[in-house]
Amino acid sequence: MYIRRDSKAMKSTDSAKCLGSKSLAICCLLLHLLLCIRPAVSQTQSPSRYLHNVDSNNNNNERLHQILKGSGAGSGATQLNWPQPPKQTVPDVKTELAKLNNTYVYQNAWPANNVKLGAVTAVSFDKAGNVVIFHRVDRVWGQTTFDNRNQYQEKYRGPIRESTVLALEPATGKVQYDWGKNFFYMPHGLTVDPEDNVWLTDVAMHQVFKFPPRGGDGKPALTLGDAFQPGSGRKFCKPTSVAVLDNGDFFVADGYCNARILKYSRTGELILFWGQNTFSGISYDVAPQNFFAIPHALTLVPELQLLCAADRENGRVQCFLSSNGTFHSQYHNQLIGDRLFSMAYTPAAGGQLVIVNGPTAELGIHPEHYNEVHGFVLSMRSKQLVSKFGPNNLQFQNPHDVAVTADGNEIYVAELNPMRIHKFVHRSLAKPMSLSASKDSRDSAISQAVGGDQVPAMAVHHPSGKAILVASLMLLFAGSTFALALIFARRRKRGCLPFGARSRRHAWEKSDGFKLGGLLDRDRNGFEKLDQQASDEEQETKTLASAQYA
């Protein structure tokens, strides 16, 4: 039996099947495309790297998720649509770094040997030209210093008893004055304004302070924030840095928790603020404007009326109009890496940023991310690196802040570990380098978290001077011994010493001259075996450092 089908019906059925297949294929294709272009979190991210900035309220997981995906600090933040990272030719970082010139010479003998420091967190200049530094003395920012709500856990220790602010004479490094006893708990940022007032931030107290020139009577003229009370709005949460305009208005980088910049009038009235929190891995390439992963330091560019911020974990410098906070430009470079701790501006050579980066944050998880810790000079005109510098042309370990003179001839770098303040002079003005041994940049193991590195409590400068002294004494001893042997030999030749005729004839019996072997023959009188004791031994204890914050 044959069943007859209408040809039109068959064609219609076939067409419907064809259309259904095509629609299904198109839907699958669109779904595939959506999945492909969906922005993914970079594999370089590690949740533990950011846990210290997360509140421990009921929405911990949601907060961490927001931070890792780049959402803002506020509860009402919207989801970001991350752009795709631009395709770039990845340079051979090690090779390119080797090509950079070293235009600054390290001053090994600066500061004076009797200057003892804790972790040095900040450096600036007063009106007299002194180098003013902020240091933590015996305090260390470790993993248990704050809880998950950013509450300081070591308040019971009281304030630091010794001076936390030192002013060093730029030529010799001698202390000109000091202050800041019994006030600070965990120093961080220091800025001296055009009127010689000193602005300081304390991350434990969550406050910003303005002191009169040279500290005045030790009491702040202006205080912002609530002591030991982290927060947002008119409160701070681990503020990092201050920059002051000529008219007295000033900016505060509210860095570790809120990731924002605030502008105040000279009397302390809030004018405006901007910025949101973001962590995005290789974000120095893709992070949006006005987003920060710890705004860690501030500097002003007066000629362009700009305020620039070191966007630390994004590895970049963002610059804004100082009048209204509008984004202007950003500066980054793959040779610097993904951590940029501080920068300072000099108008020299048409405008330059002097930058210090930090150790890579991956702790060896991604060894392909080659990183070197240097100071860098970046041209604001070309946005290219001009040169690099470091202690004796080597690397730093944990640089934290940098300052440069207006003429660009001197650079000072504050370092957490080893606990140092470094001085560099432009090569065109530098004197010949001394024979001081170079700083060993590998003498302690470094552990990193989101904040920084742990260091010993105190340090004494220039341990290499002892090594030089030991070597000098050894050379002096060897030379004097040889000279004494020659004197004895000549006196014996002339018969001036009671060694006996036989000994004299034995030492000089041949006409080809003096033989030291004959002089030291075992059966002659006068010489005994020299018992040389090790009198100039030196042992240097190397301390392994665990994670401290910056």
DAVEN-V701909 format. One record per residue. SS is DSSP state (H for helix, E for strand, - for the rest). NEAR is the number of other ideal C-beta (glycine too) atoms within 12 Angstrom. Layout:
SS|NEAR ; SS|NEAR
This chain:
-|3 ; -|4 ; -|6 ; -|8 ; -|12 ; -|10 ; H|10 ; H|10 ; H|12 ; H|14 ; H|13 ; H|14 ; H|15 ; H|15 ; H|14 ; H|14 ; H|14 ; H|14 ; H|14 ; H|14 ; H|14 ; H|14 ; H|14 ; H|14 ; H|14 ; H|14 ; H|14 ; H|14 ; H|14 ; H|14 ; H|14 ; H|13 ; H|12 ; H|12 ; H|12 ; H|12 ; H|14 ; -|15 ; -|21 ; -|18 ; -|25 ; -|27 ; -|14 ; -|31 ; -|31 ; -|25 ; H|22 ; H|20 ; H|32 ; H|34 ; H|26 ; H|38 ; H|40 ; -|31 ; -|30 ; -|18 ; -|14 ; -|8 ; -|14 ; H|18 ; H|16 ; H|17 ; H|29 ; H|28 ; H|20 ; H|30 ; H|39 ; H|32 ; H|31 ; -|36 ; -|28 ; -|28 ; -|36 ; -|19 ; -|14 ; -|10 ; -|21 ; -|13 ; -|15 ; -|27 ; -|14 ; -|27 ; -|16 ; -|16 ; -|20 ; -|12 ; -|8 ; -|14 ; -|8 ; -|17 ; -|18 ; -|14 ; H|25 ; H|16 ; H|13 ; H|21 ; H|30 ; H|17 ; H|17 ; -|28 ; E|19 ; E|27 ; -|30 ; E|40 ; E|30 ; E|38 ; -|38 ; -|33 ; -|26 ; -|34 ; -|34 ; -|24 ; -|23 ; -|16 ; -|33 ; E|25 ; E|44 ; -|40 ; -|46 ; E|48 ; E|52 ; E|50 ; E|47 ; E|45 ; E|31 ; -|34 ; -|17 ; -|17 ; -|23 ; -|32 ; E|44 ; E|46 ; E|50 ; E|51 ; E|44 ; -|48 ; -|36 ; -|27 ; -|39 ; -|38 ; -|41 ; -|28 ; -|24 ; -|19 ; -|31 ; E|36 ; -|18 ; -|21 ; -|23 ; -|37 ; -|25 ; E|32 ; -|20 ; -|25 ; H|21 ; H|10 ; H|19 ; -|15 ; -|29 ; -|31 ; -|17 ; -|25 ; -|31 ; -|40 ; E|45 ; E|42 ; E|36 ; E|39 ; -|23 ; -|30 ; -|19 ; -|19 ; -|30 ; -|21 ; E|25 ; E|25 ; E|22 ; E|26 ; E|32 ; -|38 ; -|18 ; -|17 ; -|32 ; -|43 ; -|37 ; -|47 ; E|48 ; E|52 ; E|49 ; E|51 ; E|44 ; E|36 ; -|33 ; -|23 ; -|22 ; -|25 ; -|30 ; E|43 ; E|47 ; E|46 ; E|48 ; E|41 ; -|47 ; -|40 ; -|37 ; -|40 ; E|39 ; E|45 ; E|41 ; E|34 ; E|36 ; -|22 ; H|25 ; H|25 ; H|34 ; -|20 ; -|12 ; -|22 ; -|16 ; -|29 ; -|25 ; E|29 ; E|23 ; E|33 ; -|35 ; -|19 ; -|25 ; -|28 ; -|22 ; -|32 ; -|24 ; -|29 ; -|18 ; -|22 ; -|27 ; -|45 ; -|41 ; -|49 ; -|49 ; -|53 ; E|51 ; E|48 ; E|43 ; E|36 ; -|27 ; -|15 ; -|20 ; -|23 ; -|28 ; E|41 ; E|48 ; E|48 ; E|47 ; E|49 ; -|48 ; -|44 ; -|40 ; -|37 ; -|46 ; E|39 ; E|46 ; E|40 ; E|35 ; E|31 ; -|19 ; -|23 ; -|15 ; -|25 ; -|16 ; E|23 ; E|24 ; E|23 ; E|29 ; E|30 ; -|40 ; E|32 ; E|43 ; -|42 ; -|48 ; -|37 ; -|34 ; -|34 ; H|41 ; H|38 ; H|27 ; H|34 ; -|36 ; -|27 ; -|26 ; -|28 ; E|38 ; E|50 ; -|44 ; -|52 ; E|52 ; E|52 ; E|52 ; E|49 ; E|43 ; E|36 ; E|31 ; H|21 ; H|17 ; H|22 ; -|20 ; E|33 ; E|44 ; E|44 ; E|53 ; E|50 ; E|49 ; H|50 ; H|49 ; H|43 ; -|43 ; E|45 ; E|44 ; E|45 ; E|37 ; E|38 ; E|23 ; -|32 ; -|18 ; -|18 ; -|26 ; -|19 ; E|24 ; E|24 ; E|25 ; E|34 ; E|38 ; -|36 ; -|34 ; -|31 ; -|35 ; -|43 ; -|37 ; -|40 ; -|44 ; E|49 ; E|54 ; E|55 ; E|48 ; E|44 ; E|40 ; E|34 ; -|22 ; H|27 ; H|23 ; H|19 ; -|30 ; E|41 ; E|49 ; E|52 ; E|50 ; E|49 ; E|48 ; -|46 ; -|40 ; -|29 ; -|42 ; -|27 ; -|23 ; -|17 ; -|16 ; -|21 ; -|10 ; -|15 ; -|26 ; -|24 ; -|31 ; -|34 ; -|39 ; -|45 ; E|48 ; E|47 ; E|42 ; E|41 ; E|24 ; -|33 ; -|18 ; -|16 ; -|20 ; -|22 ; E|33 ; E|32 ; E|31 ; E|35 ; E|43 ; -|33 ; H|39 ; H|25 ; H|28 ; -|24 ; -|31 ; -|44 ; -|39 ; -|43 ; E|54 ; E|54 ; E|53 ; E|49 ; E|44 ; E|41 ; -|29 ; -|20 ; -|17 ; -|31 ; -|25 ; E|35 ; E|51 ; E|44 ; E|49 ; E|46 ; E|46 ; -|49 ; -|46 ; -|39 ; -|39 ; E|42 ; E|46 ; E|48 ; E|41 ; E|42 ; E|30 ; E|30 ; -|22 ; -|14 ; -|17 ; -|23 ; -|16 ; -|10 ; -|21 ; -|19 ; -|16 ; -|24 ; -|25 ; -|23 ; -|30 ; -|19 ; -|27 ; -|16 ; -|26 ; -|28 ; -|21 ; -|35 ; -|25 ; -|37 ; -|33 ; -|37 ; -|44 ; -|46 ; -|41 ; -|33 ; -|42 ; -|27 ; -|24 ; -|23 ; E|32 ; E|22 ; -|31 ; -|31 ; -|26 ; H|27 ; H|22 ; H|21 ; H|22 ; H|22 ; H|20 ; H|22 ; H|19 ; H|16 ; H|19 ; H|20 ; H|15 ; H|15 ; H|20 ; H|15 ; H|14 ; H|14 ; H|16 ; H|15 ; H|14 ; H|16 ; H|21 ; H|17 ; H|17 ; H|27 ; H|29 ; H|19 ; H|19 ; H|32 ; H|24 ; -|13 ; -|16 ; -|13 ; -|22 ; -|14 ; -|28 ; -|17 ; H|16 ; H|16 ; H|27 ; H|28 ; H|17 ; H|24 ; H|32 ; H|24 ; -|17 ; -|12 ; -|7 ; -|8 ; -|13 ; -|22 ; -|17 ; H|17 ; H|13 ; H|26 ; H|28 ; -|23 ; -|21 ; -|14 ; -|13 ; -|24 ; -|17 ; -|20 ; -|22 ; -|9 ; -|7 ; -|11 ; -|7 ; -|11 ; -|8 ; -|12 ; -|11 ; -|19 ; -|12 ; -|18 ; -|11 ; -|16 ; -|11 ; -|14 ; -|20 ; -|16 ; -|30 ; -|24 ; -|32 ; -|37 ; -|44 ; -|53
